[in-house]
Amino acid sequence: MAKKYYVVHLGDDKVRIYCSLAACKKAIQAKGQKSMRGFDSYIDALVWSKHPKWVPAKANVYAVKKGRKPGIYRTEEVYIEQMQGFSGASGRVFYTELAARA
């Protein structure tokens, strides 16, 4: 799945969040890149922009919005269990619990 938000650290404590990869690449070419990362959630992007060490390398917070038991889960197995066989199930994977709760 394509990412929706891109965070770029441009140095000198300048951080920008872009909503398109094209705009992100343009900023990197124009100013030089310190670090960059893509996210599915604006909240995950915002947290990483301020505190990169708080966001793990892999998304590992699973939110079930509609399923057997809606909630926040830490393992993929339980997440799948809550959604499997449930008509109209919906859920999403996040990097932070803050984003999952939002």
Backbone torsions as a table, in degrees:
resi	resn	phi	psi	omega
1	MET	NA	136.8	179.4
2	ALA	-71.7	144.6	178.4
3	LYS	-75.4	155.0	-178.7
4	LYS	-105.9	-24.1	-177.1
5	TYR	-130.6	139.5	-178.3
6	TYR	-127.9	127.2	-179.9
7	VAL	-106.4	132.7	178.7
8	VAL	-126.7	126.4	171.3
9	HIS	-92.6	114.3	-174.8
10	LEU	-97.1	7.1	-178.2
11	GLY	90.0	168.1	-178.6
12	ASP	50.6	37.3	179.6
13	ASP	59.5	21.6	176.7
14	LYS	-93.7	125.1	-179.1
15	VAL	-129.6	137.6	177.3
16	ARG	-132.1	144.9	174.6
17	ILE	-113.8	126.1	-178.8
18	TYR	-113.8	149.7	179.9
19	CYS	-98.5	3.0	176.6
20	SER	-143.4	147.9	179.5
21	LEU	-66.9	-35.0	179.9
22	ALA	-61.9	-44.9	179.1
23	ALA	-66.1	-37.2	178.7
24	CYS	-63.5	-48.2	179.6
25	LYS	-62.0	-37.6	178.7
26	LYS	-62.7	-42.8	179.1
27	ALA	-65.4	-39.7	-180.0
28	ILE	-63.8	-44.2	-179.8
29	GLN	-66.2	-38.4	-176.4
30	ALA	-73.5	-37.9	-171.7
31	LYS	-116.9	-12.1	-176.0
32	GLY	86.6	142.0	-173.4
33	GLN	-106.1	134.7	169.1
34	LYS	-92.5	-53.6	176.1
35	SER	-157.6	153.7	-177.3
36	MET	-147.8	147.8	178.7
37	ARG	-157.3	144.9	178.9
38	GLY	-103.6	148.8	-178.5
39	PHE	-140.2	156.4	175.6
40	ASP	-88.2	-21.8	-174.9
41	SER	-119.6	136.8	178.9
42	TYR	-63.1	-38.1	-178.7
43	ILE	-64.6	-43.0	176.1
44	ASP	-59.9	-42.6	179.1
45	ALA	-62.5	-42.3	-179.6
46	LEU	-65.3	-43.8	179.0
47	VAL	-62.2	-45.5	-179.8
48	TRP	-64.2	-34.4	-179.5
49	SER	-64.7	-30.9	-178.4
50	LYS	-96.0	-36.9	-176.1
51	HIS	-139.7	77.4	-176.5
52	PRO	-55.2	-31.4	-177.8
53	LYS	-73.0	-15.4	179.9
54	TRP	-78.8	-16.5	-175.7
55	VAL	-104.9	120.6	-178.9
56	PRO	-68.0	164.5	-179.6
57	ALA	-68.2	-28.8	-177.7
58	LYS	-121.6	139.5	175.8
59	ALA	-64.5	125.7	-176.1
60	ASN	-141.3	20.8	175.1
61	VAL	-117.6	120.9	-173.3
62	TYR	-110.6	124.9	-179.6
63	ALA	-112.4	127.2	176.0
64	VAL	-105.5	114.4	178.8
65	LYS	-85.8	-43.2	179.5
66	LYS	-133.9	115.6	-178.2
67	GLY	-175.0	-166.3	-179.8
68	ARG	-57.1	-48.2	178.7
69	LYS	-140.2	95.7	-180.0
70	PRO	-58.4	142.6	179.9
71	GLY	163.8	-170.5	-179.9
72	ILE	-106.3	131.7	-178.4
73	TYR	-128.3	152.7	-178.0
74	ARG	-102.4	-10.6	179.7
75	THR	-123.7	144.6	-179.5
76	GLU	-65.4	-34.3	-178.7
77	GLU	-61.5	-46.6	-179.9
78	VAL	-67.7	-38.8	178.0
79	TYR	-58.2	-49.6	-179.7
80	ILE	-64.0	-40.0	178.5
81	GLU	-58.6	-40.7	-178.2
82	GLN	-71.3	-24.5	-175.9
83	MET	-100.1	-29.6	-174.8
84	GLN	-63.3	129.4	176.8
85	GLY	78.1	4.4	179.5
86	PHE	-100.2	120.0	-177.9
87	SER	-65.7	126.4	179.2
88	GLY	76.3	20.8	-179.0
89	ALA	-62.1	144.2	174.8
90	SER	-145.5	142.0	-179.4
91	GLY	-163.0	173.9	-176.9
92	ARG	-156.1	155.0	179.9
93	VAL	-105.6	136.6	-178.5
94	PHE	-129.3	165.6	176.1
95	TYR	-87.7	-30.7	-177.2
96	THR	-126.5	152.6	177.3
97	GLU	-67.7	-32.2	177.3
98	LEU	-57.0	-46.7	179.3
99	ALA	-66.8	-40.0	-179.8
100	ALA	-63.5	-41.2	180.0
101	ARG	-68.6	-34.2	179.6
102	ALA	-67.8	NA	NA
